[in-house]
Amino acid sequence: MKERYYLVREDILPEAVVKTMQVKQLLATGEVKTVHEAAERVGLSRSAFYKYKDGIHLVNQLEKERIVTISIDLEHESGMLSQVLSLVAACGGNVLTIHQSLPLQGRANVVISVEISHITEEIGEMLNRLENLHGVKRTRLIGQG
């Protein structure tokens, strides 16, 4: 089934959905430490929270989240992937997924999805820094969303 999205005014949403968002905000701000504590505070069952939590987001939160997919060809050397991941983290990127091929003829391809909302430099600069790592043969941005 294809996912469909709607922009809906809060006052027409079911109470459990609105309270789920309140729980997420309490957790995000650090006002509470656990789902149990947040759910109890807003008067929502934990099961209702877990039912709706992945389906509701603030519109401005979605606008902030930016994800890029990067393809990197690496020499087959110990620690290469670790260096790549360390550099992405140092730039403020958050690696969401990693797919690595088996090394063939001394090289492996790695495709990583990176959340870049908090990177400290332009994405092009991060790609240049990746390309300049010893053992990195090619870096390409293959997707952005």
C-alpha positions as CSV (number, residue, x, y, z in Angstrom):
1,M,0.0,0.0,0.0
2,K,1.4,3.4,-1.0
3,E,1.9,5.8,1.9
4,R,-0.1,9.0,1.7
5,Y,0.4,12.1,3.8
6,Y,-1.9,14.9,4.9
7,L,-1.5,18.2,6.6
8,V,-4.2,18.3,9.2
9,R,-5.2,20.9,11.8
10,E,-4.6,19.7,15.3
11,D,-8.2,20.4,16.6
12,I,-9.6,17.7,14.3
13,L,-7.1,15.0,15.2
14,P,-8.1,12.2,17.7
15,E,-7.0,12.9,21.2
16,A,-4.6,10.0,21.3
17,V,-2.7,11.3,18.3
18,V,-2.4,14.8,19.8
19,K,-1.2,13.3,23.1
20,T,1.3,11.2,21.3
21,M,2.9,14.4,19.9
22,Q,2.9,15.9,23.4
23,V,4.8,12.8,24.7
24,K,7.4,13.1,21.8
25,Q,7.9,16.8,22.6
26,L,8.4,16.1,26.4
27,L,11.0,13.4,25.5
28,A,12.7,15.6,22.9
29,T,13.1,18.5,25.3
30,G,14.4,16.3,28.1
31,E,11.6,17.4,30.4
32,V,11.0,13.7,31.1
33,K,13.4,10.8,30.8
34,T,11.1,7.9,29.9
35,V,8.1,7.1,27.7
36,H,6.2,5.9,30.8
37,E,6.7,9.2,32.6
38,A,5.7,11.3,29.6
39,A,2.7,9.2,28.7
40,E,1.5,9.3,32.3
41,R,1.9,13.1,32.4
42,V,-0.3,13.7,29.4
43,G,-2.8,10.9,30.2
44,L,-1.9,8.5,27.4
45,S,-1.4,4.8,27.5
46,R,2.1,3.6,26.4
47,S,0.5,1.2,23.9
48,A,-1.3,4.2,22.2
49,F,2.0,6.1,22.1
50,Y,3.8,3.2,20.4
51,K,0.9,2.8,18.0
52,Y,1.1,6.4,16.7
53,K,4.7,7.6,17.4
54,D,6.1,6.8,14.0
55,G,3.2,8.3,12.1
56,I,3.0,11.9,13.6
57,H,5.6,14.6,13.2
58,L,5.6,18.4,13.4
59,V,5.7,19.9,9.9
60,N,8.7,22.1,10.9
61,Q,10.5,19.1,12.2
62,L,10.2,17.3,8.8
63,E,11.5,20.4,7.1
64,K,14.7,20.3,9.2
65,E,15.4,16.6,8.5
66,R,17.6,16.2,5.5
67,I,19.0,13.0,4.3
68,V,21.6,12.3,1.6
69,T,22.8,9.1,0.1
70,I,26.5,8.8,-0.7
71,S,28.3,6.1,-2.7
72,I,32.0,5.6,-1.8
73,D,34.5,3.3,-3.4
74,L,37.1,2.2,-0.8
75,E,40.4,0.3,-1.0
76,H,40.1,-3.0,0.9
77,E,42.1,-1.9,3.9
78,S,41.5,-2.4,7.6
79,G,39.8,0.6,9.2
80,M,38.7,2.3,6.0
81,L,35.0,2.3,6.8
82,S,35.7,3.5,10.3
83,Q,37.6,6.5,9.0
84,V,34.7,7.4,6.7
85,L,32.2,7.1,9.5
86,S,34.4,9.1,11.9
87,L,34.7,11.9,9.3
88,V,30.9,12.0,8.8
89,A,30.4,12.2,12.5
90,A,33.0,14.9,12.9
91,C,31.1,17.0,10.3
92,G,27.9,16.6,12.3
93,G,26.3,14.0,10.1
94,N,24.3,11.1,11.5
95,V,24.8,7.8,9.6
96,L,21.4,6.1,9.3
97,T,22.2,3.1,7.0
98,I,25.3,1.4,5.7
99,H,25.4,-1.0,2.8
100,Q,28.8,-2.4,1.9
101,S,29.6,-4.8,-1.0
102,L,32.2,-7.5,-0.8
103,P,35.6,-6.4,-1.9
104,L,36.4,-7.3,-5.5
105,Q,39.9,-6.6,-6.9
106,G,40.9,-4.8,-3.8
107,R,37.9,-2.4,-3.7
108,A,34.6,-2.3,-2.0
109,N,31.6,0.0,-2.5
110,V,29.8,1.5,0.5
111,V,26.5,3.3,0.3
112,I,25.6,5.4,3.3
113,S,22.5,7.4,4.1
114,V,23.3,10.4,6.3
115,E,21.0,12.8,8.1
116,I,22.6,16.2,7.6
117,S,20.4,18.6,9.5
118,H,23.2,19.4,11.9
119,I,26.3,19.3,9.7
120,T,28.8,22.0,10.4
121,E,29.8,22.7,6.7
122,E,28.3,22.4,3.2
123,I,27.6,18.9,2.0
124,G,30.0,19.5,-0.9
125,E,32.8,20.2,1.5
126,M,32.1,17.1,3.5
127,L,32.2,15.1,0.2
128,N,35.6,16.7,-0.7
129,R,36.9,15.7,2.7
130,L,35.7,12.2,2.2
131,E,37.3,12.0,-1.2
132,N,40.6,13.2,0.2
133,L,40.8,10.4,2.8
134,H,43.6,7.9,2.1
135,G,42.1,4.8,0.5
136,V,38.9,6.5,-0.8
137,K,38.9,6.2,-4.6
138,R,35.6,7.9,-5.5
139,T,32.7,9.7,-3.7
140,R,29.4,10.5,-5.3
141,L,26.2,12.0,-4.0
142,I,23.5,9.7,-5.4
143,G,20.4,10.9,-3.6
144,Q,19.0,13.7,-1.5
145,G,15.7,14.2,0.2
